[in-house]
Amino acid sequence: MLLTFQQAKQQILQSVSTIKSLTSEKVGLFDALDRITAENVVSPINVPGFDNSAMDGYAVRLADLKQSTLLPQAGAIFAGDDISNLHWPKGTCLRIMTGAPVPNDADAVVMQEQTEKSDLGITFLREVKAGDNIRRMGEDVKQDAITVNKGTKLTIPTLSTLATLGIGELAVFRKLKVAILSTGNELTPIGEPLSGNGAIYDSNRFTLKLLLSKLNCEVVDLGIIADDPIQIKQALMTASSQADLVVTSGGVSVGDADYTKAALEELGTINFWKMAIKPGKPFAFGKIGNALFCGLPGNPVSALVTFYQLVQPLILALSGLEDSSMELSFKVKTATNLKKSVGRLDFQRGVLQINAQGELEVSTTGQQGSHITQSFNQANCFIVLEQERGNVAKGELVTVELFNALLK
């Protein structure tokens, strides 16, 4: 009986705990984009570091405004000013600029648009409340607070926040090492003339390198391996000795020249090698030595779908990411009929868009064969059709899973 997609994914993610933890390294803040934090990041300072004005306006004491709504201006405070020796007479206000430090005894800052200026001073036109337009010390980030948790992917907004804290370097997990290889006598390196009528270009390995680069992995590229059991066995031994994860393309089906599965059985263990999904039924998962192994199907679409759905969350978890969930899915109506056979979970490629009535709907990209690479070119989502579901008629509800950043 074929393993379901959820059973396969669960087995894959459970294997993460059996792998030795990654070591960490220190990197500069600029080089930390998309890396995974190896420890909690604690703020060394308060942000803001002092009470400051959120507006160009006037600093006031509420007690003074109770006596009169017309106050003489006693001075001005600009951003960067040192006000430790400031003299501010009672019954007056202070001109203050955005970002300038607010005196300790100021109750509020009144924006200039709510005042009138005359030779006698500043008239305040509206009611003023305590705390108006004052950014309090530590309001954004408090000193000694955990700003970023361990196991977090560092994005541009996160790094921008850390820059405001003056943090120059971070402890991050080292990059995951992933060895890749393609198998097949029919494969020709990209850029070289095809070697014969039966030859095809090795597009899968090229695609794998792009995907792994986006996932911030260190790639060990072992190239194209001929359909020879001895060469494949040696390549897998080399790959497993140099990497945390080995990913191959081709050789895991049931053909006479599909030797990868046999080599894996000899060198390591196979957890499973068939799943009830389409495309991507012949997907092998196991272990060689200390390295995990993922054997992708040879068809380009099958390889891309299985990498996205199964290898991607594995890599994120192995890289130290605490939350490797990545699905953004919901139900919408289909604008087209969808062909589907009962028996396998189907990841069809679709286009999610807004129709003339302002409603979300999804359409198929056309032919869904595992060799039709064009099915991905216009797609922005997967249409996920349940294992026991058959053909889908226009207007029925289907589950749509938007592509994440890996395919954008």
C-alpha positions in Angstrom: 0.0 0.0 0.0 1.4 3.4 -1.0 2.2 5.9 1.8 0.0 8.9 1.9 1.6 12.4 1.5 1.0 13.3 5.1 2.5 10.0 6.3 5.6 10.6 4.2 6.0 14.2 5.3 5.6 13.2 8.9 8.3 10.5 8.6 10.7 12.9 6.9 10.3 15.6 9.6 10.6 13.1 12.4 14.1 12.2 11.1 15.4 15.7 11.9 15.8 14.8 15.6 18.1 12.0 14.6 20.6 14.3 12.9 23.4 15.9 14.8 22.7 19.6 15.6 24.4 22.1 13.4 27.3 24.1 14.8 27.0 27.9 14.9 29.1 30.8 13.6 29.3 34.5 14.0 28.5 36.6 11.0 28.2 40.4 10.4 24.7 41.9 10.4 24.8 42.5 6.6 25.7 38.9 5.9 23.0 37.5 8.1 20.1 37.8 5.7 18.1 34.5 5.4 20.3 32.9 8.0 18.8 31.1 11.1 19.6 32.4 14.5 21.5 30.0 16.7 20.6 31.7 20.0 18.2 34.3 21.3 19.1 37.8 20.4 18.8 40.1 23.4 18.6 43.9 23.1 21.6 45.8 24.7 19.6 49.0 24.8 16.2 50.6 25.0 14.6 51.8 21.7 13.9 54.6 21.8 16.8 55.3 24.2 15.0 58.3 25.7 11.6 60.0 25.6 11.3 61.9 22.4 8.9 63.9 20.3 6.8 62.2 17.7 5.9 65.5 16.1 7.1 69.0 15.3 5.3 71.0 17.9 5.5 72.3 21.4 6.4 70.6 24.7 4.0 71.6 27.5 3.1 71.0 31.1 -0.6 70.3 31.7 -0.6 72.4 34.9 0.5 75.4 32.8 -2.3 74.9 30.3 -4.9 74.8 33.1 -3.9 78.3 34.0 -3.9 79.6 30.4 -4.1 78.3 26.8 -1.6 81.0 25.8 2.0 80.3 26.8 5.1 82.2 25.9 7.8 80.2 24.1 10.9 79.8 26.3 13.2 78.1 23.8 13.6 75.3 21.3 14.9 71.7 21.3 16.2 69.9 18.2 17.0 66.3 17.5 20.4 65.5 19.0 20.3 68.3 21.6 21.6 67.6 25.1 18.9 68.8 27.5 20.6 67.7 30.8 21.1 71.3 31.8 17.9 72.7 30.3 16.2 75.6 32.1 12.5 75.7 31.4 10.5 78.3 33.3 7.0 77.5 34.6 4.2 78.9 32.6 6.0 78.6 29.3 6.2 76.1 26.4 9.2 74.8 24.4 9.4 74.5 20.6 10.4 70.9 19.9 11.2 69.0 16.7 10.5 65.4 15.7 13.0 63.0 17.4 14.2 65.6 19.9 14.5 64.6 23.6 11.5 65.5 25.7 12.1 67.2 29.1 11.3 64.9 32.1 8.6 67.3 33.4 6.8 67.7 30.0 3.4 66.0 30.0 2.7 66.2 26.2 3.8 67.5 22.9 1.2 69.4 20.9 1.6 69.3 17.1 2.1 72.7 15.6 -1.1 72.3 13.4 -3.1 72.5 16.6 -1.6 75.8 17.7 -1.5 79.5 16.7 1.6 81.6 17.0 1.5 85.3 17.8 3.8 88.0 19.3 2.4 87.0 22.8 3.3 83.4 22.4 1.6 80.1 21.4 -2.2 79.5 21.7 -3.2 75.9 22.1 -6.5 75.3 20.2 -7.5 71.8 21.4 -7.6 69.8 24.5 -4.3 68.2 25.4 -3.9 64.9 27.1 -1.0 63.5 29.1 1.4 61.6 26.9 0.2 63.0 23.6 2.9 62.7 20.8 5.6 61.4 23.2 7.6 58.3 22.2 8.5 56.7 25.5 11.9 55.2 26.3 11.8 51.4 25.5 8.4 51.7 23.8 9.7 49.8 20.8 12.3 47.5 22.3 13.2 47.2 26.0 16.8 46.6 27.1 17.5 43.0 28.0 14.4 41.8 26.2 14.6 38.9 23.7 14.2 40.6 20.3 14.6 37.6 18.1 14.1 34.0 19.2 16.6 31.2 18.5 15.6 29.3 15.3 14.3 32.4 13.5 14.9 33.2 9.8 16.5 36.6 9.6 14.5 38.8 7.2 15.2 42.4 6.1 12.6 43.9 8.6 14.2 41.8 11.5 17.7 42.9 10.6 16.6 46.5 10.3 15.3 46.3 13.9 18.6 44.8 15.0 20.4 47.6 13.3 18.6 50.1 15.5 20.0 48.2 18.5 23.6 48.6 17.2 24.1 44.9 17.0 27.0 44.3 14.6 27.1 40.5 14.5 25.0 37.5 15.2 25.3 33.8 16.1 23.7 31.8 13.3 23.6 28.1 12.4 26.1 27.1 9.7 24.7 26.6 6.3 23.4 23.1 5.6 25.6 21.1 3.2 23.6 19.4 0.5 25.1 17.1 -2.1 23.3 16.8 -5.4 23.8 14.5 -8.4 21.8 13.4 -11.5 21.8 9.9 -12.9 21.1 8.8 -16.4 23.0 8.1 -19.6 20.6 10.3 -21.5 21.6 13.5 -19.6 23.8 16.2 -21.2 25.2 19.2 -19.3 23.5 22.5 -20.1 25.4 24.5 -22.7 26.8 21.5 -24.5 25.4 20.0 -27.8 23.0 17.1 -27.2 24.9 13.9 -27.7 22.3 12.0 -29.7 18.6 11.5 -30.6 17.8 10.2 -27.1 19.7 12.8 -25.2 18.1 15.5 -23.0 19.5 18.3 -20.9 20.2 17.9 -17.2 17.7 20.6 -16.2 16.8 19.0 -12.8 20.3 19.5 -11.3 20.4 23.1 -12.5 17.0 23.7 -10.9 18.1 22.0 -7.7 21.1 24.3 -7.5 18.8 27.3 -7.8 16.4 26.0 -5.2 19.2 25.2 -2.7 20.8 28.6 -3.3 17.5 30.3 -2.4 17.3 28.1 0.7 20.8 29.3 1.7 22.4 25.9 1.5 26.0 25.1 0.7 25.9 22.9 -2.5 28.2 20.0 -3.2 27.6 19.3 -6.9 28.7 15.9 -8.0 27.5 16.3 -11.6 26.0 13.6 -13.8 26.5 10.0 -12.9 26.1 7.3 -15.6 23.6 4.5 -15.2 26.2 2.2 -13.7 25.6 0.6 -10.3 29.3 0.9 -9.3 29.5 4.5 -10.2 26.3 5.4 -8.5 27.3 3.5 -5.4 30.6 5.4 -5.3 28.9 8.7 -5.9 26.5 8.2 -3.1 29.3 7.2 -0.7 31.2 10.4 -1.6 28.1 12.5 -1.3 27.1 11.1 2.2 30.7 11.7 3.5 30.6 15.4 2.5 27.1 16.5 3.2 24.2 16.6 5.7 21.7 15.8 3.0 22.0 14.0 -0.3 19.5 14.8 -3.1 19.5 12.9 -6.3 17.4 13.2 -9.5 16.3 10.1 -11.3 17.0 6.4 -10.7 14.4 5.7 -8.0 11.6 4.3 -10.3 11.2 0.7 -11.4 13.1 0.7 -14.7 15.8 -1.7 -15.5 18.4 1.0 -15.2 17.1 2.7 -12.1 20.1 1.8 -9.8 19.9 4.5 -7.2 17.4 2.7 -5.0 19.4 -0.5 -5.1 22.6 1.3 -4.1 20.8 3.0 -1.3 19.5 -0.3 0.0 23.1 -1.6 0.0 24.7 1.4 1.6 22.1 2.6 4.0 18.4 2.4 4.7 15.2 3.3 2.8 12.3 4.5 4.9 10.0 4.6 1.8 10.2 5.0 -1.9 6.6 5.4 -3.2 3.9 7.8 -2.2 0.2 8.2 -3.2 0.8 11.6 -4.8 0.8 13.0 -8.3 3.2 14.1 -9.7 6.0 12.4 -7.7 5.0 8.9 -6.9 8.6 7.5 -7.1 10.2 9.5 -4.3 12.8 7.8 -2.1 13.7 8.8 1.5 16.3 7.2 3.7 19.7 7.6 5.2 23.3 6.9 4.1 25.8 7.0 7.0 25.2 10.3 8.9 23.4 11.9 5.9 19.8 11.9 5.0 18.8 11.0 1.5 16.0 12.2 -0.8 15.7 10.6 -4.2 13.6 12.8 -6.6 11.8 11.5 -9.7 13.5 12.2 -13.0 10.6 14.0 -14.6 11.1 17.8 -14.2 7.7 18.7 -12.8 7.7 15.7 -10.4 11.2 16.7 -9.2 10.1 20.3 -8.6 6.8 19.4 -6.8 8.4 16.8 -4.5 11.3 19.1 -3.7 8.9 21.9 -2.8 6.5 19.9 -0.8 8.9 17.5 1.0 12.5 18.5 0.7 12.0 22.2 1.4 10.4 21.7 4.9 13.1 19.1 5.6 15.9 21.5 4.7 14.3 24.3 6.8 14.0 22.1 9.8 17.6 20.7 9.4 18.8 24.3 9.1 17.6 25.1 12.6 14.3 26.8 11.7 11.9 26.3 14.6 8.8 26.7 12.6 9.2 25.1 9.1 5.5 25.3 8.3 5.1 27.2 5.0 1.6 26.5 3.7 -0.9 29.3 3.0 -4.0 27.5 1.8 -7.7 28.2 1.6 -10.8 27.2 -0.3 -11.9 28.9 -3.6 -14.1 28.1 -6.5 -12.5 26.7 -9.6 -13.1 28.6 -12.9 -12.4 25.5 -15.0 -13.0 21.8 -15.0 -10.2 19.8 -13.5 -9.3 16.2 -14.6 -8.4 14.0 -11.7 -8.3 10.2 -11.1 -9.1 8.7 -7.7 -6.2 7.2 -5.7 -3.5 9.9 -5.3 -3.3 13.4 -3.8 -2.8 15.7 -6.8 -0.8 18.9 -6.8 -2.0 20.6 -10.0 -0.6 23.9 -11.0 -3.0 26.8 -11.0 -3.5 30.6 -11.4 -5.3 32.3 -8.5 -6.9 35.6 -9.6 -9.8 37.9 -9.0 -12.7 37.6 -11.4 -15.0 40.3 -12.8 -17.2 40.0 -9.8 -14.3 40.8 -7.4 -14.1 37.2 -6.2 -11.1 34.9 -5.9 -11.1 32.0 -8.3 -8.5 29.5 -9.5 -7.9 28.2 -13.1 -5.7 25.4 -14.3 -2.6 26.3 -16.2 -3.4 23.6 -18.8 -1.8 20.2 -19.3 -0.6 18.8 -16.0 1.7 16.0 -17.2 4.9 15.5 -15.2 7.0 16.4 -18.2 5.1 19.7 -19.0 7.4 22.3 -17.4 5.3 25.1 -18.9 2.6 24.3 -16.3 4.7 26.1 -13.8 5.5 29.2 -15.8 2.2 31.0 -15.4 1.2 29.3 -12.1 1.1 31.1 -8.7 -0.3 28.2 -6.7 -1.0 24.5 -6.3 -4.5 23.2 -6.6 -4.5 20.5 -4.0 -7.0 17.8 -4.8 -7.8 15.1 -2.2 -6.6 11.5 -2.7 -10.1 10.1 -3.1 -11.5 12.9 -5.2 -12.2 12.5 -8.9 -12.9 15.0 -11.6 -13.8 18.5 -10.5 -16.5 20.5 -12.2 -16.3 24.3 -12.7 -17.6 26.1 -9.7 -16.7 23.5 -7.1 -14.6 24.5 -4.1 -11.0 23.3 -4.1 -8.0 23.8 -1.8 -5.5 26.3 -3.1 -1.9 26.6 -1.7 -0.1 29.8 -2.7 3.5 29.4 -3.8 5.9 30.7 -1.1 9.1 32.7 -1.8 11.0 29.6 -3.1 9.0 29.7 -6.4 8.8 33.5 -6.8 
